[in-house]
C-alpha cells in the first residue's frame, strides 16, 4: 500500500532545485540517462569516483591543482581522496564575499533571546576573519596547532573558527553550560595554543556570568599562549587575580582592516575536532578534514537542502552539538547563517529565521 502525500509544493512557486541541475550535469559528462533521485543515488554509491568528481566540478571547488584522481586508496580506515589537491575550508566559506552583489548583504545574523540583533555583512566578515587570523599568526599559531573556544552560538564563534581554519590550525569548541572541569576534559586533550572565551551566555531570560569558569578553564590548559575575552554580555573582561596568561579582548584583535589569507592544505588535513558524549569514558575526539567537510557539505547543502546564495539558514543548536558545524557551513553554500544565543522559547523575532523562499512557501 502506497501512502498518500500530505502536501506537495506548488511547482509554479518552487524554483528548479540544484539537484535537478546536477543530474543534467552528470548525465552530460557520463552519457547516462539518470531521470530521478533513485537513479542518482544508485550512481553515487556504485561509482564513487564519478559521483564525487562531479560534485567537485559542479560546485567549483577551489584548489591549487586540479585533481587527477578522486579515490586513490579505498582502504578502510585510511582511504585517500583527491591526492595532490590543496584547499582551505575558510576560503570556501568566505567566497560569497567576493561577489559585489552580496558583499554588503548579511553573512551572519546574530540574535539573542532578548531580541537584540546584529548583522555582519560578507565584507565585514572577511575583514574580521583577516584581522583575527593575523593576530593568531602573531601568537605563533601555525598549521596543525589547536585553537579552542568556550563560547555561545554568536558571530564571534564563527569568526574565530574561520580565522583558525584560514591559517590551517585546528578548531574545537564547547558551550558555556559546561563548567570548566567538563570543558577542560575535552579541550585540554588538544593542548591548544589559544582560547577564545565569552564572559557568559543567555538562557531562559537569565544572563550567566562565566568569567570565573574561564579563569578556571585557562588554568587547566597549561599549553595556552593567549586567551581572548569575548564580551557577549557586555561585562568587562579583566583578570583581577592574575589567573589568565596573556589576556586580550575581542575588540583588540578584530578591529584591524586586513584581507584574509588562506593557507591551502592537503585534502585530509584536520579542520576541527568534535567530541563523543563521554558516556563510555573520557570523551573521544573525532577529526574531520578540510577537504572532506568542504565537498560533503557542498553536497549536503547544495543537493539535499538546495541552499544557494541569498538564502538564510537557521538551525537551533549550541556549540556543543555537531549541528553548529553545519550552521557554520551554510556560509560555504553562500547562504546567510543565523546564530541564536539563548532559549528558543524566549525568542522575540522567530520569523527572521526563515529563508526568503521558505517565507514565501509558508504564506
N, C-alpha and C positions, 0 to 999 in steps of 0.2 A: 504494500500500500504506500503510495506516494503522498507525503504531506503537502498541504496547500500552503502557498506563501502567505504570510501575514501582511506583508507590504512590499511593493515593488516601486523603485524610483520612477519618476516621470522622465522618459527619455528626452523630452524637449527641454527639461531643466538640468539634465545631467551631462556635463561635458564628456567627451570621449576620454576614457581612462588611459593612463600611460601604459597599462599592461596590454591594452589592445595595440598601441603603437609598438610596443616591444615585440609582440607576436609578429607583426608585419616585418619589423626589422630583422628578427631571427629567421623568418621564412625566406627573406631575400638573400641572406648570407649563407643559408644552408640548403636552399632549394626544397624546403619542406612545405607542407600544406597544413600546418597547425591551424585549427579553427577555434579552439576554445581553451579554457583553463586546464581541463584534463589533459589535452594534448601537450600543453606547455609543461605541466607538472611531470608527465611521463618523460619528456625530453630532458628536463632539468635533473632527473635522477639517473637517467641512462647514459647521458653524455655530459659528464661534469666539465670537461674541458670546453666543449662547445657552449654550454649554458653560461658558465662564469666568464668566459671570454667575451660573450655577447653582452653581459651585464657591464663589464669593464668599459667596453666601447660605447654602449648605448648611453651611459651616464658620463662619459668622457672623463675618466679618472686621470688626475694629473700625476705624472711621474717623470723621473729623469730620463728613463729609457722605455721605449715600447716593450711590452712583454714578448718573449719568444716562445715561452712555454706557460701553460696555465697550471697544470698539476704535474710537477716533475717527479714527485715521490709520493706514492699512495700509502706508505707505511702508516700504521696507527698504533701508538701515537708517533708523531714525527712527520706527518705529511708536509710536503714542501710546495707552496703555492707561489706562482708568479716570481720565480727566482730572477735576480738581476734587476728588478724594478726597485726604485726608491721613491718614497712618497711621504706625506705628512698629513695626519688627520686634521690638524688645525687649519692647514691651507685649504682643505675642502670645506671646513665649517665656516670659513670667512670669505669664501669665493664670491658669494652673492653681493658682498660689499663693494666689489669692483664694478658692478652693474650700476651705471649712472641713474637708472630708473628706480633702483632700490636703495641706493646709498643713504638717503635721508629718510627712509622708511624704518619702522621699528624692527630690530632683530630680536630683542628681548623685551618682554613686558613683565615687570616685577610688580606683584600685587601682594599687599598684606591684608590680613583678615579685617583690619580696621577700615579698609577701602583705599588706603594710601597706594598710589600707583606711580611707577616710574618707567618711562620708555627709554631704551638705549638703542639708538639708530645703528645701522650697519657701519656707517662711517665712524661713529663714536666707539663701537665695539672694537673695530680694528685698531683704533688709536690706543684704547686702554689695554688691549692684549699686547700690543707692541711695547707699551710703556712697562707693564708688569714683567713681560719676558726679558726686557733689557735689564731690569732690576735683578731678576733671577740670575742672569748671566753674571752680573756684577758680584753676586754672592758665591760665584763659583759653581753654579748648578750646570751640569752638562748632561749629555745623552746617557741614559741609564741611571742617573740619580733619581731619588724619590722625593716628591713634594706631596704633602698631605693637607687635608682640610678638616676642620672641626667647625662645621658651618651649616646654616639652614639653606633652604632652596631659594636663593636670590641670584641676581645678576653677578654679584661678587664671586660666587662659587663658579659659575660658568666661565667668567673671565680668568680666574686663577687657574682653572683646569686648562683652558685653551692656551694660556701663556706657557704653562708647563709642557703641554704637548708640542707647542711650536719649537721649543728648544730640544725636543727629543727626550725629555725626562718623563718619569712615570708618575701618574696621579692616583691617589686614593683618598676617600673622604668618608666621614661619619657625621651624622646629625647630632645635635647637642642635647637630645633627650637621653643619650648615653652619658653616663658620668665619665670622668677622666679614666677611671680604672678600666671600664669596659672598652672605651675608645682606644686606650693605650694598649690593651691586649692585642688589638688588631693592627693599629697603625704602627705601633712600636716594632713589630716584626720587620717592617720595611727599612728601619734605620734611616729615616728621612733627614734631608738637609734643611728643609723649610716647612714650617707650619703656618697655615692661614687659619685664623680662628676669630669667630664673631664674639661680640660682647654678650650676645644672648639671642633668644628667639621668642616668637609669639605662639600662644596656644590657648584656644578657648577663652579669649578675652583677657588673657593674662600675659604679662611680659616676664620672662625668666632670665634673670641676670646670671651669666655663666662665666664671669671673669675669673672667679676663684678656681673653677674647674679648668679653665685654660691654663692658669699657672701650674696647677697640679699635673695636667697632661704634658705640658712642656718639660717638667722635671722628670717625667717618666721616659723621655726620649733624649738621652744624652748626645745623640748624633746631631741634634739640631744646631744649625749655624745662625738661624734667624727665625723670628716669629712676627707675623703680620697681623695686627689687630684690626678687625673689620667692625665698624660702628653700625651694626644693624639696628640696635635700639637707640642709638644716639648717645650712649653713655661714653664718658671719657675713658679712653683705653690707656691707662698708665700702670706702671709696675711699682706700686708703693713699697713693696717689701724686697725688691731686688731679686725676684724669683725667676724672671724671664730673661734669657740671654738675647741680646741684640733685638730688642723690641722696636718695631716701627709701625706706622699706621698705613691703612689702605690709601688714604689721601696723599700720603707722601710718595707712594710708589706708582700710583695710577694716573697722575696728573700730567705726565710728560706728553709730548707730541711726537710719537715715534711710529713709523710704519712697521708693521710686524715683519719679521724674518722667519723663515721656516727651514728647520734642519730636516731635509729629506732623509729618511732612514729605510733600512731594508723592510720588506713587506711584513716579516714576522717579528719586528721589533716591538717590545711591550709598550702598550699605551696606558693602560690602567689596571688596577688590581681591585677586584670585588671579593667579598668575603662570604664564606658559608656562615650559617646561623650560629654555629658553635654548640649545637645540641649534642654532638658526639665528641666533645673535647675542645681543645683550643681552636678558634675559628681558622679556617684554611683559606689561603689566598688563591684566587682564580685569575689568571693573567689573560688578557685579551690584547691583540696586536693592532698596530696602526692599520695595516692593510686589510686584515680580516674584518675589523669594525667598519672601515670605510666602505668596502664593497658589499658587505652583508647588510649594512644599514641603508645603503642606496637601494638595494634590492627590496628590503622591507618597506622603507618609506615611500619609494617611488612606485613599486609594482603592487604592493599589497594595500598600503594606506593611501596611495595616489596623492601623496604630498608633493607640492610643487611651489616654486617661488610665489610669494604673495599670500600663501595660506597661513593660518595660525594654528599652532599645535599646543594642546594642553593635556597633561596627564597629572592627576593628583598623586603626588609622591613626596618623599623626602630624600635626603642624600644617602640614607642607609640602603635604599632599595635599588635594584638594578634598573628599574624604570626611570630613575633620574638620568641614567646614561642615555636612554632613548630621548628624554626631554632635551638633553644636550645635542643629540644627533639630529634633531629636527632642523638645526642650522645647516647640516650637511645637505639637506634637501632644499635649502633656500627659503625655508619657512620661518616665520616669526614664532619663537617659542615663549610660552608663558610660565613664569616661575611664581609659585604661590607659597607664602610663608604663613602658616597658621592652620586653624581648623576650618575645613571647607564649610562646615555648618554655620560658621560665623561670617562667611564671605558676603560682602555687601554689593558686589558687582559681578554676579555669576555670568551674565550674558557676554562679558568681554572675553570669555574663554572660547567662544565659537569662532570657527573659521568663516570667512565670507560665504563660502559655498554651503557650509553646514547651517548658517543662519538662514540662508535662502531656502534650504530644503525644509527647515523646521517651521517656516512661516505658513 
